Amino acid sequence: MSRTLERLRHILITDYKLAPERLGLDATLADLGIDSLGTVELLWSIEDEFKIKLPTQPVELATLGDVVRFIDELVVVTGARALPAPELAPVLRAT
């Protein structure tokens, strides 16, 4: 399991009280019961956890795997510190 997925799963387990076994890469936000308001809250949590600023342009992300890949594309990891990748600009949006 990737470190990004582990951190995303921690957010979903802690903030949304979701069972870990439901949080595979193919799980959709809709199937997890995360509505548009929940998605906005998730975005804030992702920004805090990964120390990134998500851009304002929407991008379709259907599954947790899509979210993990998107975060990985946005983040340049330098030691223990994560910084935003400057060349990428979309933001998460529930599908």
Secondary structure, 3 states (H helix, E strand, C coil): CCHHHHHHHHHHHHHHCCCHHHCCCCCECCCCCCCHHHHHHHHHHHHHHHCCCCCCEEEEECEHHHHHHHHHHHEEEECCEEEECCCCCEEEEEC
